[in-house]
Amino acid sequence: MRELALRLVSVVCALAAWTALSRYLPDDLFPGPLAASTALLENIANGSVFKHLGITMLRVAGGLLIAMVIGAPLGILMGLSRLAEKTLDIWVMIALAVPSLCYGLVCFIVLGLNEWAAVVAIGLTGAPSITVNIWEGVKNIDARLLQMAQAFRANRWLVLYRVVLPQVLPYVMASLRFGLGVIWKIAVLIELLGRPDGVGFQLYYWYQLADMRQVLAWTLLFTLVMLFIELVLFKVLERRLFAWRPTVSA
């Protein structure tokens, strides 16, 4: 209840600051939360929200899957093998430094202006961040637990399942959170560049019309969706996966 109260207080303070700022600026330049919420409800009523949000979520899910398929094995390999770490670390850093815009442009030029290009660009942009998180997690595995498992002559699969996986899993969850946040932003940019639908397309469309009320409405929409994913889906998944861990009292 205390955590919930703190979150509610922070939300109320943010809305109050938004409202106060909107009063000192013209309505067409920076509408308040009531105007943005009204525009969002209008979009929900006319059905445009479900269409464009659904398309964006499919691209985000596909991009996150590609990023995990690429990033997780690379991160585990680099964490377990010094040779792999020394060979691949420079390339991971280069991939992390390349702007997401470059991935989008290259994929659209090579694969064409289609869904595959958008999803691949999203996945490739998010993969380096996931690789780094899991790489650091595997490097922090307690070697003493591995030595104890070897002393008890545990087989390789048992060590992987009961020793390595529980220590790596928190970093995998952190990678999912971080990767989803990065990929969500990338998806909006990719849609702005080369797709005729999705939340990013809507943001760019209303930006061209200088309709700040609709821009804030669509921004508010994907903010609420991300909060739902974090506070409902990820929290529930985290409680189930880490039910074995003892509760630390404050």
VEXNU-112307 format. One record per residue (C-alpha): residue number from 1; y, x, z; residue in three letters. Coordinates in Angstrom, 3 decimals. Each point is the difference from the previous one (the first is absolute). Layout:
# residues N
<site num="NUM" yy="Y" xx="X" zz="Z" residu="ALA"/>
...
This chain:
# residues 250
<site num="1" yy="0.000" xx="0.000" zz="0.000" residu="MET"/>
<site num="2" yy="2.333" xx="2.887" zz="0.720" residu="ARG"/>
<site num="3" yy="-0.638" xx="1.519" zz="-3.434" residu="GLU"/>
<site num="4" yy="0.541" xx="-3.389" zz="-1.642" residu="LEU"/>
<site num="5" yy="3.259" xx="-0.483" zz="1.919" residu="ALA"/>
<site num="6" yy="1.260" xx="3.430" zz="-1.071" residu="LEU"/>
<site num="7" yy="-0.801" xx="-0.748" zz="-3.629" residu="ARG"/>
<site num="8" yy="1.730" xx="-3.371" zz="0.149" residu="LEU"/>
<site num="9" yy="3.081" xx="1.576" zz="1.560" residu="VAL"/>
<site num="10" yy="0.135" xx="2.638" zz="-2.741" residu="SER"/>
<site num="11" yy="-0.340" xx="-2.699" zz="-2.706" residu="VAL"/>
<site num="12" yy="2.747" xx="-2.099" zz="1.576" residu="VAL"/>
<site num="13" yy="2.292" xx="3.043" zz="0.211" residu="CYS"/>
<site num="14" yy="-0.636" xx="0.847" zz="-3.648" residu="ALA"/>
<site num="15" yy="0.741" xx="-3.583" zz="-1.102" residu="LEU"/>
<site num="16" yy="3.148" xx="-0.047" zz="2.131" residu="ALA"/>
<site num="17" yy="1.182" xx="3.263" zz="-1.588" residu="ALA"/>
<site num="18" yy="-0.786" xx="-1.367" zz="-3.483" residu="TRP"/>
<site num="19" yy="1.927" xx="-3.193" zz="0.749" residu="THR"/>
<site num="20" yy="2.982" xx="1.866" zz="1.451" residu="ALA"/>
<site num="21" yy="0.183" xx="2.334" zz="-3.005" residu="LEU"/>
<site num="22" yy="-0.207" xx="-2.895" zz="-2.460" residu="SER"/>
<site num="23" yy="3.022" xx="-1.653" zz="1.635" residu="ARG"/>
<site num="24" yy="2.211" xx="2.974" zz="-0.830" residu="TYR"/>
<site num="25" yy="-1.121" xx="0.219" zz="-3.641" residu="LEU"/>
<site num="26" yy="0.266" xx="-2.514" zz="-2.864" residu="PRO"/>
<site num="27" yy="-2.951" xx="-2.403" zz="-0.291" residu="ASP"/>
<site num="28" yy="-0.820" xx="1.122" zz="-3.533" residu="ASP"/>
<site num="29" yy="-0.028" xx="3.652" zz="1.112" residu="LEU"/>
<site num="30" yy="-2.093" xx="-0.241" zz="3.172" residu="PHE"/>
<site num="31" yy="-1.343" xx="-3.451" zz="0.926" residu="PRO"/>
<site num="32" yy="-1.218" xx="-0.664" zz="3.511" residu="GLY"/>
<site num="33" yy="-3.601" xx="-0.630" zz="1.121" residu="PRO"/>
<site num="34" yy="0.410" xx="-3.787" zz="-0.302" residu="LEU"/>
<site num="35" yy="1.020" xx="0.236" zz="-3.674" residu="ALA"/>
<site num="36" yy="-2.830" xx="2.442" zz="-0.788" residu="ALA"/>
<site num="37" yy="-2.550" xx="-2.170" zz="1.822" residu="SER"/>
<site num="38" yy="1.208" xx="-3.088" zz="-1.855" residu="THR"/>
<site num="39" yy="-0.400" xx="1.784" zz="-3.341" residu="ALA"/>
<site num="40" yy="-3.505" xx="1.127" zz="1.007" residu="LEU"/>
<site num="41" yy="-0.983" xx="-3.570" zz="0.910" residu="LEU"/>
<site num="42" yy="1.337" xx="-1.198" zz="-3.356" residu="GLU"/>
<site num="43" yy="-2.132" xx="2.607" zz="-1.777" residu="ASN"/>
<site num="44" yy="-3.049" xx="-1.107" zz="1.975" residu="ILE"/>
<site num="45" yy="0.702" xx="-3.627" zz="-0.894" residu="ALA"/>
<site num="46" yy="0.222" xx="0.673" zz="-3.744" residu="ASN"/>
<site num="47" yy="-3.213" xx="2.071" zz="0.030" residu="GLY"/>
<site num="48" yy="1.421" xx="3.326" zz="-1.191" residu="SER"/>
<site num="49" yy="-0.831" xx="1.807" zz="3.241" residu="VAL"/>
<site num="50" yy="-3.768" xx="-0.497" zz="-0.172" residu="PHE"/>
<site num="51" yy="-0.221" xx="1.091" zz="-3.619" residu="LYS"/>
<site num="52" yy="2.008" xx="3.213" zz="0.286" residu="HIS"/>
<site num="53" yy="-1.134" xx="0.924" zz="3.512" residu="LEU"/>
<site num="54" yy="-3.659" xx="-0.497" zz="-0.961" residu="GLY"/>
<site num="55" yy="0.348" xx="2.293" zz="-3.008" residu="ILE"/>
<site num="56" yy="1.724" xx="2.677" zz="2.088" residu="THR"/>
<site num="57" yy="-2.655" xx="-0.196" zz="2.729" residu="MET"/>
<site num="58" yy="-2.777" xx="0.477" zz="-2.568" residu="LEU"/>
<site num="59" yy="1.757" xx="3.105" zz="-1.324" residu="ARG"/>
<site num="60" yy="0.506" xx="1.297" zz="3.530" residu="VAL"/>
<site num="61" yy="-3.673" xx="-0.584" zz="0.868" residu="ALA"/>
<site num="62" yy="-1.167" xx="1.716" zz="-3.193" residu="GLY"/>
<site num="63" yy="2.351" xx="2.928" zz="0.514" residu="GLY"/>
<site num="64" yy="-1.036" xx="0.389" zz="3.648" residu="LEU"/>
<site num="65" yy="-3.674" xx="-0.003" zz="-1.016" residu="LEU"/>
<site num="66" yy="0.603" xx="2.739" zz="-2.597" residu="ILE"/>
<site num="67" yy="2.062" xx="2.009" zz="2.499" residu="ALA"/>
<site num="68" yy="-2.738" xx="-0.203" zz="2.655" residu="MET"/>
<site num="69" yy="-2.771" xx="0.856" zz="-2.481" residu="VAL"/>
<site num="70" yy="1.925" xx="3.117" zz="-1.062" residu="ILE"/>
<site num="71" yy="1.705" xx="0.952" zz="3.259" residu="GLY"/>
<site num="72" yy="-2.748" xx="-0.543" zz="2.595" residu="ALA"/>
<site num="73" yy="-2.685" xx="2.270" zz="-1.549" residu="PRO"/>
<site num="74" yy="2.586" xx="2.689" zz="-0.737" residu="LEU"/>
<site num="75" yy="1.328" xx="-0.141" zz="3.557" residu="GLY"/>
<site num="76" yy="-3.488" xx="0.201" zz="1.509" residu="ILE"/>
<site num="77" yy="-0.981" xx="2.868" zz="-2.309" residu="LEU"/>
<site num="78" yy="3.156" xx="1.975" zz="0.805" residu="MET"/>
<site num="79" yy="-0.469" xx="-0.578" zz="3.717" residu="GLY"/>
<site num="80" yy="-3.620" xx="1.165" zz="0.016" residu="LEU"/>
<site num="81" yy="0.202" xx="2.903" zz="-2.465" residu="SER"/>
<site num="82" yy="2.415" xx="2.905" zz="0.334" residu="ARG"/>
<site num="83" yy="-0.620" xx="0.911" zz="-3.654" residu="LEU"/>
<site num="84" yy="0.892" xx="-3.515" zz="-1.167" residu="ALA"/>
<site num="85" yy="3.088" xx="0.015" zz="2.218" residu="GLU"/>
<site num="86" yy="1.290" xx="3.291" zz="-1.408" residu="LYS"/>
<site num="87" yy="-0.761" xx="-1.112" zz="-3.554" residu="THR"/>
<site num="88" yy="1.416" xx="-3.521" zz="0.078" residu="LEU"/>
<site num="89" yy="2.851" xx="0.034" zz="2.534" residu="ASP"/>
<site num="90" yy="2.611" xx="1.187" zz="-2.517" residu="ILE"/>
<site num="91" yy="-0.989" xx="-2.742" zz="-2.448" residu="TRP"/>
<site num="92" yy="0.155" xx="-2.674" zz="2.676" residu="VAL"/>
<site num="93" yy="3.493" xx="1.170" zz="0.947" residu="MET"/>
<site num="94" yy="1.046" xx="-0.031" zz="-3.666" residu="ILE"/>
<site num="95" yy="-1.401" xx="-3.519" zz="-0.453" residu="ALA"/>
<site num="96" yy="1.848" xx="-1.066" zz="3.152" residu="LEU"/>
<site num="97" yy="3.276" xx="1.447" zz="-1.291" residu="ALA"/>
<site num="98" yy="-0.130" xx="-1.634" zz="-3.449" residu="VAL"/>
<site num="99" yy="2.266" xx="-3.096" zz="0.008" residu="PRO"/>
<site num="100" yy="-1.753" xx="-3.357" zz="-0.315" residu="SER"/>
<site num="101" yy="2.187" xx="-0.747" zz="-3.008" residu="LEU"/>
<site num="102" yy="-1.738" xx="2.824" zz="-1.896" residu="CYS"/>
<site num="103" yy="-3.448" xx="-1.434" zz="0.688" residu="TYR"/>
<site num="104" yy="1.147" xx="-3.380" zz="-1.272" residu="GLY"/>
<site num="105" yy="1.584" xx="1.350" zz="-3.170" residu="LEU"/>
<site num="106" yy="-2.987" xx="2.218" zz="-0.851" residu="VAL"/>
<site num="107" yy="-2.526" xx="-2.812" zz="0.552" residu="CYS"/>
<site num="108" yy="2.017" xx="-2.474" zz="-2.071" residu="PHE"/>
<site num="109" yy="0.334" xx="2.514" zz="-2.852" residu="ILE"/>
<site num="110" yy="-3.675" xx="1.053" zz="0.051" residu="VAL"/>
<site num="111" yy="-1.674" xx="-3.340" zz="0.831" residu="LEU"/>
<site num="112" yy="2.615" xx="-2.409" zz="-1.353" residu="GLY"/>
<site num="113" yy="2.028" xx="-2.754" zz="1.647" residu="LEU"/>
<site num="114" yy="-2.958" xx="-1.791" zz="1.575" residu="ASN"/>
<site num="115" yy="-1.563" xx="-0.816" zz="3.358" residu="GLU"/>
<site num="116" yy="-2.302" xx="3.025" zz="0.013" residu="TRP"/>
<site num="117" yy="2.943" xx="2.366" zz="-0.396" residu="ALA"/>
<site num="118" yy="1.862" xx="-1.672" zz="2.872" residu="ALA"/>
<site num="119" yy="-2.981" xx="0.097" zz="2.386" residu="VAL"/>
<site num="120" yy="-0.912" xx="3.594" zz="-0.894" residu="VAL"/>
<site num="121" yy="3.602" xx="1.140" zz="0.487" residu="ALA"/>
<site num="122" yy="0.108" xx="-1.693" zz="3.413" residu="ILE"/>
<site num="123" yy="-3.299" xx="1.573" zz="1.048" residu="GLY"/>
<site num="124" yy="0.843" xx="3.514" zz="-1.184" residu="LEU"/>
<site num="125" yy="3.334" xx="-0.075" zz="1.816" residu="THR"/>
<site num="126" yy="-1.554" xx="-1.060" zz="3.298" residu="GLY"/>
<site num="127" yy="-3.062" xx="2.293" zz="-0.088" residu="ALA"/>
<site num="128" yy="1.707" xx="3.261" zz="1.147" residu="PRO"/>
<site num="129" yy="1.389" xx="-1.631" zz="3.163" residu="SER"/>
<site num="130" yy="-3.435" xx="-1.309" zz="0.944" residu="ILE"/>
<site num="131" yy="-1.571" xx="3.405" zz="-0.740" residu="THR"/>
<site num="132" yy="2.400" xx="1.764" zz="2.371" residu="VAL"/>
<site num="133" yy="-0.591" xx="-2.475" zz="2.851" residu="ASN"/>
<site num="134" yy="-3.791" xx="0.171" zz="-0.188" residu="ILE"/>
<site num="135" yy="0.072" xx="3.773" zz="-0.559" residu="TRP"/>
<site num="136" yy="1.884" xx="0.487" zz="3.272" residu="GLU"/>
<site num="137" yy="-2.305" xx="-2.449" zz="1.776" residu="GLY"/>
<site num="138" yy="-3.173" xx="1.812" zz="-1.032" residu="VAL"/>
<site num="139" yy="1.510" xx="3.351" zz="1.034" residu="LYS"/>
<site num="140" yy="0.601" xx="-1.409" zz="3.507" residu="ASN"/>
<site num="141" yy="-3.657" xx="-0.881" zz="0.591" residu="ILE"/>
<site num="142" yy="-1.166" xx="1.340" zz="3.366" residu="ASP"/>
<site num="143" yy="-2.379" xx="2.854" zz="-0.900" residu="ALA"/>
<site num="144" yy="-1.537" xx="-0.101" zz="3.484" residu="ARG"/>
<site num="145" yy="-1.445" xx="-3.440" zz="-0.673" residu="LEU"/>
<site num="146" yy="-1.565" xx="1.297" zz="-3.211" residu="LEU"/>
<site num="147" yy="-1.505" xx="2.934" zz="1.905" residu="GLN"/>
<site num="148" yy="-1.381" xx="-2.359" zz="2.646" residu="MET"/>
<site num="149" yy="-1.573" xx="-2.200" zz="-2.701" residu="ALA"/>
<site num="150" yy="-1.579" xx="3.069" zz="-1.571" residu="GLN"/>
<site num="151" yy="-1.290" xx="1.098" zz="3.416" residu="ALA"/>
<site num="152" yy="-1.763" xx="-3.363" zz="0.341" residu="PHE"/>
<site num="153" yy="-1.369" xx="0.487" zz="-3.545" residu="ARG"/>
<site num="154" yy="1.619" xx="-3.154" zz="-1.359" residu="ALA"/>
<site num="155" yy="-0.521" xx="-0.438" zz="-3.715" residu="ASN"/>
<site num="156" yy="2.878" xx="0.218" zz="-2.462" residu="ARG"/>
<site num="157" yy="0.397" xx="-3.761" zz="-0.516" residu="TRP"/>
<site num="158" yy="0.055" xx="-0.680" zz="3.735" residu="LEU"/>
<site num="159" yy="2.662" xx="2.668" zz="0.494" residu="VAL"/>
<site num="160" yy="2.045" xx="-1.486" zz="-2.825" residu="LEU"/>
<site num="161" yy="-0.310" xx="-3.550" zz="1.336" residu="TYR"/>
<site num="162" yy="0.342" xx="0.612" zz="3.755" residu="ARG"/>
<site num="163" yy="2.162" xx="3.132" zz="0.214" residu="VAL"/>
<site num="164" yy="2.054" xx="0.514" zz="-3.157" residu="VAL"/>
<site num="165" yy="0.746" xx="-3.584" zz="-1.046" residu="LEU"/>
<site num="166" yy="1.409" xx="-1.235" zz="3.355" residu="PRO"/>
<site num="167" yy="2.411" xx="2.943" zz="0.054" residu="GLN"/>
<site num="168" yy="1.083" xx="-0.402" zz="-3.623" residu="VAL"/>
<site num="169" yy="0.285" xx="-3.799" zz="0.015" residu="LEU"/>
<site num="170" yy="3.416" xx="-0.121" zz="1.758" residu="PRO"/>
<site num="171" yy="1.398" xx="2.254" zz="-2.722" residu="TYR"/>
<site num="172" yy="-1.554" xx="-2.223" zz="-2.665" residu="VAL"/>
<site num="173" yy="1.757" xx="-3.008" zz="1.536" residu="MET"/>
<site num="174" yy="3.256" xx="1.953" zz="0.161" residu="ALA"/>
<site num="175" yy="-0.496" xx="0.929" zz="-3.659" residu="SER"/>
<site num="176" yy="-0.542" xx="-3.654" zz="-0.898" residu="LEU"/>
<site num="177" yy="3.195" xx="-0.994" zz="1.784" residu="ARG"/>
<site num="178" yy="2.069" xx="2.801" zz="-1.452" residu="PHE"/>
<site num="179" yy="-1.582" xx="-0.340" zz="-3.427" residu="GLY"/>
<site num="180" yy="0.591" xx="-3.733" zz="-0.111" residu="LEU"/>
<site num="181" yy="3.664" xx="0.463" zz="0.880" residu="GLY"/>
<site num="182" yy="0.455" xx="2.638" zz="-2.684" residu="VAL"/>
<site num="183" yy="-2.013" xx="-1.896" zz="-2.609" residu="ILE"/>
<site num="184" yy="1.896" xx="-3.244" zz="0.639" residu="TRP"/>
<site num="185" yy="3.296" xx="1.724" zz="-0.783" residu="LYS"/>
<site num="186" yy="-1.497" xx="1.735" zz="-3.017" residu="ILE"/>
<site num="187" yy="-1.374" xx="-3.294" zz="-1.325" residu="ALA"/>
<site num="188" yy="3.474" xx="-1.538" zz="0.087" residu="VAL"/>
<site num="189" yy="1.396" xx="2.993" zz="-1.924" residu="LEU"/>
<site num="190" yy="-2.807" xx="-0.099" zz="-2.592" residu="ILE"/>
<site num="191" yy="0.555" xx="-3.724" zz="-0.544" residu="GLU"/>
<site num="192" yy="3.686" xx="0.646" zz="-0.463" residu="LEU"/>
<site num="193" yy="-0.785" xx="2.603" zz="-2.657" residu="LEU"/>
<site num="194" yy="-2.574" xx="-1.646" zz="-2.203" residu="GLY"/>
<site num="195" yy="-1.380" xx="-3.373" zz="1.069" residu="ARG"/>
<site num="196" yy="1.275" xx="-3.531" zz="-0.751" residu="PRO"/>
<site num="197" yy="-1.076" xx="-1.461" zz="3.351" residu="ASP"/>
<site num="198" yy="-0.388" xx="0.834" zz="3.688" residu="GLY"/>
<site num="199" yy="2.391" xx="0.449" zz="2.903" residu="VAL"/>
<site num="200" yy="1.550" xx="3.136" zz="-1.520" residu="GLY"/>
<site num="201" yy="0.741" xx="-1.837" zz="-3.236" residu="PHE"/>
<site num="202" yy="1.643" xx="-2.836" zz="1.927" residu="GLN"/>
<site num="203" yy="2.143" xx="2.417" zz="1.968" residu="LEU"/>
<site num="204" yy="1.178" xx="1.682" zz="-3.197" residu="TYR"/>
<site num="205" yy="0.575" xx="-3.352" zz="-1.718" residu="TYR"/>
<site num="206" yy="2.253" xx="-1.315" zz="2.767" residu="TRP"/>
<site num="207" yy="1.716" xx="3.380" zz="0.302" residu="TYR"/>
<site num="208" yy="0.985" xx="-0.252" zz="-3.674" residu="GLN"/>
<site num="209" yy="1.489" xx="-3.430" zz="0.743" residu="LEU"/>
<site num="210" yy="1.800" xx="1.435" zz="3.070" residu="ALA"/>
<site num="211" yy="-1.567" xx="-2.713" zz="2.181" residu="ASP"/>
<site num="212" yy="-0.172" xx="1.712" zz="3.378" residu="MET"/>
<site num="213" yy="-1.357" xx="-3.127" zz="1.674" residu="ARG"/>
<site num="214" yy="-3.161" xx="0.122" zz="-2.121" residu="GLN"/>
<site num="215" yy="-0.290" xx="3.790" zz="0.358" residu="VAL"/>
<site num="216" yy="-0.013" xx="-0.353" zz="3.782" residu="LEU"/>
<site num="217" yy="-2.375" xx="-2.969" zz="-0.210" residu="ALA"/>
<site num="218" yy="-2.639" xx="2.013" zz="-1.897" residu="TRP"/>
<site num="219" yy="0.580" xx="2.985" zz="2.285" residu="THR"/>
<site num="220" yy="-0.531" xx="-2.252" zz="3.008" residu="LEU"/>
<site num="221" yy="-3.198" xx="-1.336" zz="-1.576" residu="LEU"/>
<site num="222" yy="-1.804" xx="3.309" zz="-0.374" residu="PHE"/>
<site num="223" yy="1.286" xx="1.117" zz="3.416" residu="THR"/>
<site num="224" yy="-1.644" xx="-3.047" zz="1.589" residu="LEU"/>
<site num="225" yy="-3.204" xx="0.628" zz="-1.957" residu="VAL"/>
<site num="226" yy="-0.149" xx="3.610" zz="1.176" residu="MET"/>
<site num="227" yy="0.576" xx="-1.082" zz="3.602" residu="LEU"/>
<site num="228" yy="-2.829" xx="-2.516" zz="-0.328" residu="PHE"/>
<site num="229" yy="-2.360" xx="2.656" zz="-1.367" residu="ILE"/>
<site num="230" yy="0.913" xx="2.426" zz="2.779" residu="GLU"/>
<site num="231" yy="0.138" xx="-2.347" zz="3.003" residu="LEU"/>
<site num="232" yy="-2.868" xx="-2.302" zz="-0.957" residu="VAL"/>
<site num="233" yy="-2.461" xx="1.692" zz="-2.351" residu="LEU"/>
<site num="234" yy="0.290" xx="3.650" zz="1.060" residu="PHE"/>
<site num="235" yy="0.266" xx="-0.770" zz="3.719" residu="LYS"/>
<site num="236" yy="-3.122" xx="-2.169" zz="-0.084" residu="VAL"/>
<site num="237" yy="-1.885" xx="2.614" zz="-2.022" residu="LEU"/>
<site num="238" yy="1.136" xx="2.729" zz="2.372" residu="GLU"/>
<site num="239" yy="-1.170" xx="-1.905" zz="3.069" residu="ARG"/>
<site num="240" yy="-3.440" xx="-0.498" zz="-1.540" residu="ARG"/>
<site num="241" yy="-0.420" xx="3.576" zz="-1.206" residu="LEU"/>
<site num="242" yy="1.227" xx="1.606" zz="3.222" residu="PHE"/>
<site num="243" yy="-1.446" xx="-2.425" zz="2.544" residu="ALA"/>
<site num="244" yy="-2.060" xx="2.909" zz="1.376" residu="TRP"/>
<site num="245" yy="3.083" xx="1.905" zz="1.118" residu="ARG"/>
<site num="246" yy="1.087" xx="-0.429" zz="3.649" residu="PRO"/>
<site num="247" yy="3.272" xx="-1.829" zz="0.612" residu="THR"/>
<site num="248" yy="2.771" xx="2.256" zz="1.268" residu="VAL"/>
<site num="249" yy="2.101" xx="-1.705" zz="2.671" residu="SER"/>
<site num="250" yy="3.760" xx="0.409" zz="-0.157" residu="ALA"/>
